[in-house]
């Protein structure tokens, strides 16, 4: 198969490497000429330290060359840039596989943006606990690919899977997308806990209640299956993003909790922390859907209102006492 990949950051490049090693033809689009040159000439990426890229992998800065190369486009640019980049591509591809995670300022996930711009394009999303550097190092990883078109999902599953990268199937596109978006916000909160002292009890509680916020919002937003949030795209990705030293979102929360200015933290990062850009649109949607998201609300207050993180923890702990609410057998599909 031939894959055109939009975005030569860490995940786009690692995914391109995987595809080439699986025997596919890949063209990778980079925004900056120096990034493309390093891939083509040195077979290296500034985003994947110590990784040797396949000599067969080729990069370009020409979007039109990318669109001519293949009618299967992989999206690996930050969600805030997806709309403007897709509008520059013509003709519309036959198929899109999305790797990006978030909600943009128009309050839409990537599937909704693609549907708006390219209504006849078949869409799939790949998500799960998949830090780019570990995939590039061929360490065992499992993810899920979701599409409303099962045959497309099966084709992608077969094309992407190998001895170290295992792909499961889902039809719950919105559930998978919401999981990827919300887990980044919860990971910022987990970083705050790390920055305040690395409290294990608090972090476990935060992740558990963050999963509840993810599922509650996702089901209100249109997710089809509560079990999506119990799977790789949900709890799997949440666990790794809240705990891994590779997590950009966790790092942002940690640095801010230690007293750093958000603008300075972001300025010194090579790659985008999607949760920073997702939390505002997410909360706007949550208010429209009448969904309570107290952890995400505190993340927003800490990042953009400069609220004292310790005050946020105290406020969360002193919320009115209640029955624990979680997914139960009554939430599960009757077919199970």
C-alpha positions in Angstrom: 0.0 0.0 0.0 1.0 3.7 -0.4 0.6 6.1 2.5 0.9 9.9 2.4 1.6 11.1 6.0 0.8 14.7 7.1 3.2 15.6 9.8 6.9 14.7 10.5 6.8 15.1 14.3 7.7 12.2 16.6 4.5 10.1 16.0 4.2 10.8 12.3 7.8 9.8 11.7 7.6 6.8 14.0 4.5 5.6 12.2 6.1 6.2 8.8 9.1 4.1 9.9 6.7 1.3 11.0 4.9 1.4 7.6 8.1 1.3 5.6 9.3 -1.7 7.7 6.0 -3.4 6.9 6.8 -3.1 3.2 4.6 -0.1 2.3 5.6 3.0 0.2 5.5 6.1 2.3 5.9 9.8 1.7 6.1 12.0 4.8 5.2 15.7 4.7 7.2 18.1 6.9 6.4 21.7 7.5 10.1 22.7 7.8 12.7 22.1 5.1 15.4 21.2 7.6 13.3 18.4 9.0 12.7 17.0 5.5 16.3 17.3 4.6 17.5 15.5 7.7 15.1 12.6 7.0 16.1 12.4 3.3 19.9 12.9 3.7 20.8 11.7 7.2 17.9 9.3 7.8 17.4 10.9 11.2 14.7 12.9 12.9 15.2 15.6 15.6 12.1 14.2 17.3 13.3 10.6 17.6 16.7 10.8 19.2 19.0 7.8 18.5 16.7 6.3 15.9 17.9 5.3 12.4 15.2 5.8 9.8 14.8 3.5 6.8 16.6 4.7 3.7 13.4 4.1 1.7 11.5 6.7 3.7 11.2 9.9 1.8 10.1 13.3 3.1 8.8 16.4 1.2 7.6 19.9 2.1 5.3 20.0 -1.0 1.7 19.3 -0.1 0.7 18.8 -3.7 3.4 16.1 -4.2 2.0 14.4 -1.1 -1.6 14.4 -2.5 -0.4 13.0 -5.8 1.5 10.2 -4.1 -1.4 8.4 -2.6 -5.2 8.6 -2.0 -4.7 7.3 1.5 -3.7 10.2 3.8 -2.5 9.8 7.4 -3.1 12.8 9.6 -0.3 13.4 12.2 -0.3 17.1 12.7 -1.6 18.9 15.9 -5.4 19.1 15.9 -5.4 22.9 15.9 -3.7 22.8 12.5 -5.7 20.0 10.9 -8.4 22.2 9.3 -6.1 24.6 7.6 -3.7 21.8 6.3 -6.6 19.7 4.9 -8.0 22.7 3.0 -4.7 23.0 1.2 -4.8 19.4 -0.1 -6.5 18.6 -3.4 -8.1 16.4 -4.6 -9.7 14.9 -1.6 -8.2 11.5 -0.7 -10.2 8.3 -0.9 -9.3 7.4 2.7 -8.0 9.1 5.9 -6.3 7.5 8.8 -6.1 9.9 11.8 -3.4 9.7 14.5 -4.0 13.1 16.1 -5.9 13.5 19.4 -7.9 16.5 20.4 -10.8 18.9 19.9 -10.3 22.1 17.9 -11.6 25.6 18.5 -14.7 24.8 16.3 -15.6 22.2 19.0 -15.0 19.3 16.6 -13.0 16.2 16.6 -10.9 15.2 13.6 -13.6 12.9 12.1 -16.0 15.8 12.2 -13.5 18.2 10.5 -12.8 15.6 7.8 -16.5 15.1 7.2 -17.0 18.8 6.8 -14.1 19.3 4.4 -14.2 15.9 2.5 -17.7 14.5 3.0 -17.1 11.5 0.7 -13.8 10.4 2.3 -13.7 7.2 4.3 -12.4 7.9 7.8 -10.6 5.8 10.4 -8.8 6.7 13.6 -5.9 4.9 15.3 -5.3 5.4 19.0 -4.1 3.9 22.2 -1.0 3.8 24.4 1.6 4.4 21.8 4.5 6.7 22.6 6.4 7.3 19.4 9.9 6.6 20.7 8.9 3.1 21.9 7.2 2.3 18.6 10.3 3.5 16.8 12.4 1.2 19.1 10.1 -1.7 18.1 8.9 -2.2 21.7 5.6 -4.1 22.1 2.6 -1.8 21.6 -1.2 -2.4 21.2 -3.7 0.1 19.7 -7.1 0.2 18.3 -8.3 1.4 14.8 -11.9 2.5 14.6 -14.0 3.1 11.5 -17.6 3.0 10.5 -16.4 1.0 7.5 -15.4 -2.4 8.9 -13.6 -3.5 5.7 -11.5 -0.4 5.7 -10.7 -1.0 9.4 -9.7 -4.6 8.6 -7.5 -3.5 5.7 -5.7 -1.0 7.9 -5.4 -3.5 10.8 -3.6 -5.9 8.5 -1.4 -3.2 6.9 -0.2 -1.7 10.2 0.2 -4.8 12.5 3.5 -6.6 12.9 5.4 -8.5 15.5 5.7 -5.5 17.9 2.6 -3.4 16.9 -0.8 -5.1 17.4 -4.0 -3.5 16.2 -7.5 -4.2 17.4 -10.7 -3.2 15.7 -13.6 -0.9 16.8 -16.5 0.8 15.1 -16.8 3.5 17.9 -15.1 6.4 16.1 -16.3 9.1 18.5 -15.6 7.1 21.6 -12.0 6.5 20.4 -11.6 10.2 19.5 -13.0 11.5 22.8 -10.8 9.1 24.7 -7.7 10.5 23.0 -8.8 14.1 23.6 -9.8 13.9 27.3 -6.9 11.7 28.4 -4.5 14.5 27.5 -6.3 16.9 29.8 -6.4 14.4 32.6 -2.6 13.8 32.1 -2.0 17.5 32.7 -3.7 17.1 36.1 -1.6 14.0 36.8 1.5 16.1 36.1 0.2 18.6 38.6 0.1 15.9 41.2 3.6 14.9 40.3 4.8 18.5 40.6 3.2 18.9 44.0 5.0 15.8 45.4 4.2 12.7 43.4 1.4 11.4 45.7 0.5 7.9 44.7 -2.9 7.7 46.4 -3.9 11.0 44.9 -2.7 10.1 41.4 -4.5 6.8 41.4 -7.7 8.5 42.5 -7.2 11.2 39.9 -6.8 8.7 37.0 -9.8 6.8 38.1 -12.1 9.8 38.4 -10.6 11.2 35.2 -11.7 8.0 33.4 -15.2 8.6 34.7 -15.1 12.1 33.3 -13.9 10.8 30.0 -16.7 8.2 29.8 -19.5 10.5 31.0 -18.5 13.2 28.4 -18.0 10.6 25.7 -21.4 9.0 26.0 -23.1 12.4 26.1 -21.1 13.4 23.0 -22.2 10.4 20.9 -19.8 7.5 21.7 -21.5 4.2 20.9 -20.0 1.8 23.4 -19.1 2.4 27.1 -16.6 -0.4 26.8 -14.5 1.8 24.5 -13.4 3.8 27.6 -12.3 0.5 29.3 -10.1 -0.4 26.3 -6.8 0.7 24.7 -8.0 4.1 23.5 -9.5 4.9 26.9 -8.0 3.5 30.1 -4.9 2.2 28.2 -3.9 5.5 26.8 -4.9 7.3 30.0 -2.6 5.2 32.1 0.5 5.7 29.9 -0.1 9.4 29.4 -0.6 10.1 33.1 2.6 8.2 34.1 5.2 8.1 31.3 8.2 10.4 31.3 7.6 10.8 27.6 4.2 12.4 28.1 4.2 16.0 27.0 0.9 16.7 28.7 2.0 15.2 32.1 5.2 17.3 31.8 3.3 20.5 31.3 1.3 19.9 34.5 4.4 19.0 36.5 6.3 22.2 35.4 3.3 24.5 36.1 2.8 22.9 39.5 6.4 23.6 40.3 5.9 27.3 39.5 6.8 27.7 35.8 4.9 30.0 33.6 2.8 28.0 31.0 4.1 30.2 28.1 7.7 29.5 29.1 7.0 25.7 29.4 5.4 25.6 25.9 8.1 27.8 24.4 10.8 25.3 25.3 9.0 22.2 24.1 9.7 20.8 20.6 6.3 19.2 20.3 2.7 20.2 21.0 1.0 19.3 24.3 -2.5 18.7 22.9 -4.3 18.9 26.2 -3.4 22.6 26.6 -5.4 23.4 23.4 -8.2 20.8 24.0 -9.3 21.8 27.5 -11.0 25.0 26.5 -13.1 23.6 23.7 -13.8 20.4 25.8 -15.3 22.4 28.6 -17.4 24.5 26.2 -18.8 21.3 24.8 -19.3 19.9 28.3 -21.4 22.9 29.3 -23.5 22.6 26.2 -24.1 18.9 27.0 -24.7 19.6 30.7 -21.8 17.3 31.7 -19.9 17.9 34.9 -16.1 17.7 34.5 -14.5 19.0 37.7 -11.0 17.7 37.1 -10.8 19.2 33.6 -12.3 22.5 35.0 -9.5 22.7 37.5 -6.9 22.1 34.8 -8.2 25.0 32.8 -8.1 27.2 35.9 -4.5 26.3 36.7 -3.3 26.8 33.1 -5.2 29.9 32.1 -6.3 31.6 35.3 -3.1 30.9 37.2 -5.0 29.2 40.0 -2.8 27.8 42.8 -2.6 24.0 42.1 -2.9 23.2 45.8 -6.1 25.1 45.9 -7.5 23.1 43.0 -6.6 19.9 44.9 -8.3 21.1 48.0 -11.4 22.2 46.0 -11.7 18.8 44.4 -11.3 17.0 47.7 -14.0 19.1 49.4 -16.7 18.7 46.7 -20.0 17.4 48.1 -19.9 13.8 49.1 -21.7 11.3 46.8 -22.2 7.7 45.8 -19.4 6.5 43.5 -20.7 6.6 40.0 -19.1 4.4 37.4 -19.9 2.2 34.4 -22.1 -0.7 35.5 -23.7 -3.7 33.8 -26.7 -1.5 33.1 -24.5 0.6 30.8 -23.3 -2.3 28.7 -24.7 -3.2 25.3 -27.4 -5.8 25.5 -25.5 -7.9 22.9 -22.7 -8.7 25.4 
